[in-house]
Amino acid sequence: MAGPAQGWIRGGTAREVRKDLLRRGGDARMLVPQTMDLHDHAHLWYGYSTQHQKRHLALKRAMRLAFKVVSRATRGPVAPGLCVAFEKLA
């Protein structure tokens, strides 16, 4: 679904966003967070959700593990507040 004047694309899942990109022509691949020792979207969520908070770390570590398991099972990123970036392929 096209967004504001900038032509943004919005969707509920990374797969839906990619499908919308493909409908517009070309191909795109989802980028994986790799800076600041991040390995995937679950690590990204954990990093920003614990940045200024030292409470509930055990619960958030368990949630990060659950997100990783579901992400592998669905072959797509899973995390609250999911943000994804795609690279347009020629």
N, C-alpha and C positions, 0 to 999 in steps of 0.2 A: 504494500500500500504506500503510495507516494506521500511524503510528508510536506513540510512547508516549502516555500519558494526555492530552497536550496536543493530540492529533489531528493531528499533523504528517503530511505526505505526503512519501514518499521515492520516488525513481526514478533510473534511470540517466542519463536525458537530460532537458533542459528540456521537450521535446515530451511525454515520458511523464508528467512531473509535471503539465503543463497538461491532458493527456487525463484524468488522474485527477481533477483539479479540475472539469472539465466533466462527468464522470460524476456528481459530487455535486450538480450543478445550478448554473445561472448561467453566467457567463463570466468570464474572467480574461485579462489581458494581461501579458506579461513586461516588467518594468522594465529599462531599460538604465542601467548605471552612468553618472552624469553629474557627480558631485562631484569635486573635486581634479583637474580637467582630464582626466577619463577619458572615453573615447569608446565603449568596448565592453568585453566580458568579457576579451578578450585584453589590453587595456591594464590592466585591473584586476589580472589575474594578473601581468603584468610589473611593475607597481608594487609589489605585496606580495612578489614573489619576489626583487626586487633592492633592497628597502628598506635592508637592512643589509649588503649584499654588493656589492662592486665588481668581483668576478671573474666571468668568463664572460659579460660583458655582450653581446659580439658574438653568441655562441651564443643567448642569450636574446632578443636583438632578432630573430634569424632565426626562432626559435620563435614569437615574437609574430606575425610576418608570416605564418607557416604557419597559425597558429590563425585569423588573420583571413581568409585565403583559404578554408580549410575551412568556417569559419562562414558566409561568403557563399554558398559552394556548397551547403551543407546548409540554409541559412536558419535556423540555430540556433546558439547560442553553443557554442564549443569551446575548452576550456582545462583544464589539470590542476587538480584541486581546484575544479571549477566550483561557484559559489554563485549562485543566482538568486533573485529576488524577483518575486512576481506581485501585481498590483493587481486586486482583485475588482471586477467591473463589475456595475452594477445590472441 
